[in-house]
Amino acid sequence: MQRYEQIIKIKKEKITEYKKLHQNPYSGVCEMIKECNIQNYSIYLFGEYLFAYFEYIGTDFKADMEKMAQDKNTQKWWKVTDPCQISLGYAGQKWLDMEEVFHLD
């Protein structure tokens, strides 16, 4: 199992909308996340930043993320969530991976 932590900025005026969207994700979105070997997935809000944590239990992260990106339900979901976000990355990269500096089980 591989732990991932990610960060992205959220537009101030979109915080309420983003929270509301995540109260009831589109049909099939959560199922696709699980199908792509992601478990224990959480998103946290702090000020204008979103922090995500998830555990990847598959063997080919890149292939699973490509599978997710090709899913029609996920594409529709991203069309409504992406405009809420401001990437801190480069060349179209959305969520940036964070470095884990401490973990205690």
C-alpha positions as MATLAB code, in Angstrom:
seq = 'MQRYEQIIKIKKEKITEYKKLHQNPYSGVCEMIKECNIQNYSIYLFGEYLFAYFEYIGTDFKADMEKMAQDKNTQKWWKVTDPCQISLGYAGQKWLDMEEVFHLD';
ca = [
       0.000    0.000    0.000;
       1.276    3.453   -0.965;
       0.049    6.573    0.843;
      -0.483    9.767   -1.173;
      -0.936   13.307    0.065;
      -1.801   16.078   -2.361;
      -2.527   19.795   -2.381;
      -4.374   22.244   -4.604;
      -5.778   25.737   -4.111;
      -9.512   26.460   -4.193;
     -11.138   29.658   -5.409;
     -12.632   31.515   -2.430;
     -15.916   32.089   -4.213;
     -16.204   28.359   -5.037;
     -15.701   26.891   -1.543;
     -19.419   26.520   -0.769;
     -20.117   24.998   -4.192;
     -17.198   22.566   -3.866;
     -18.355   21.402   -0.443;
     -21.913   20.951   -1.713;
     -20.719   18.915   -4.716;
     -18.826   16.564   -2.414;
     -21.876   15.971   -0.233;
     -23.345   14.033   -3.155;
     -20.751   12.997   -5.778;
     -22.006   12.069   -9.241;
     -23.099    8.488   -9.830;
     -20.213    6.150  -10.503;
     -17.448    8.504   -9.374;
     -16.758    6.882   -5.997;
     -17.063    3.423   -7.529;
     -14.434    4.305  -10.160;
     -12.081    5.597   -7.469;
     -12.330    2.245   -5.704;
     -12.050    0.328   -8.992;
      -8.774    2.156   -9.605;
      -7.353    0.759   -6.352;
      -7.793    3.842   -4.182;
      -9.081    3.470   -0.651;
      -9.321    5.577    2.502;
      -9.679    8.770    0.431;
     -10.275   12.098    2.189;
     -10.167   15.763    1.175;
      -9.607   18.477    3.786;
     -10.116   22.223    3.487;
      -7.833   24.736    5.197;
      -8.373   28.346    4.194;
      -7.923   28.432    0.423;
      -6.209   25.049    0.200;
      -7.471   21.527   -0.289;
      -5.421   18.633    1.022;
      -6.146   15.089   -0.116;
      -5.062   11.805    1.425;
      -5.564    8.343   -0.058;
      -4.059    4.907   -0.078;
      -3.222    3.158   -3.342;
      -3.365   -0.635   -3.210;
      -2.782   -1.445   -6.895;
       0.380   -2.257   -8.826;
       0.288    0.299  -11.675;
      -0.707    3.765  -10.437;
      -0.212    5.419  -13.828;
      -2.458    2.902  -15.611;
      -5.132    3.184  -12.942;
      -5.110    6.989  -13.147;
      -5.412    6.768  -16.945;
      -8.360    4.392  -16.542;
     -10.014    6.900  -14.224;
      -9.340    9.776  -16.635;
     -11.078    7.839  -19.444;
     -14.224    7.213  -17.385;
     -17.193    9.279  -18.643;
     -18.689    9.820  -15.157;
     -15.342   11.005  -13.829;
     -14.917   13.367  -16.779;
     -18.324   14.917  -16.041;
     -17.368   15.230  -12.368;
     -14.100   16.938  -13.182;
     -15.948   19.414  -15.438;
     -17.762   20.754  -12.373;
     -14.993   20.408   -9.776;
     -12.006   21.618  -11.832;
     -13.352   25.197  -12.215;
     -13.363   25.429   -8.401;
      -9.647   24.726   -8.199;
      -6.429   26.618   -8.892;
      -3.543   24.308   -9.691;
      -0.241   24.932   -7.975;
       1.450   22.769  -10.610;
       2.870   23.149  -14.051;
       1.897   22.003  -17.546;
      -1.654   21.016  -16.678;
      -0.796   19.115  -13.521;
      -3.693   19.577  -11.103;
      -3.156   18.193   -7.627;
       0.480   18.256   -6.490;
       1.930   15.372   -4.520;
       3.197   16.241   -1.063;
       6.124   14.636    0.712;
       5.300   12.608    3.809;
       7.680   13.613    6.581;
       6.173   11.597    9.435;
       3.796    8.686    9.860;
       2.728    6.719   12.936;
       0.488    3.649   12.777;
];
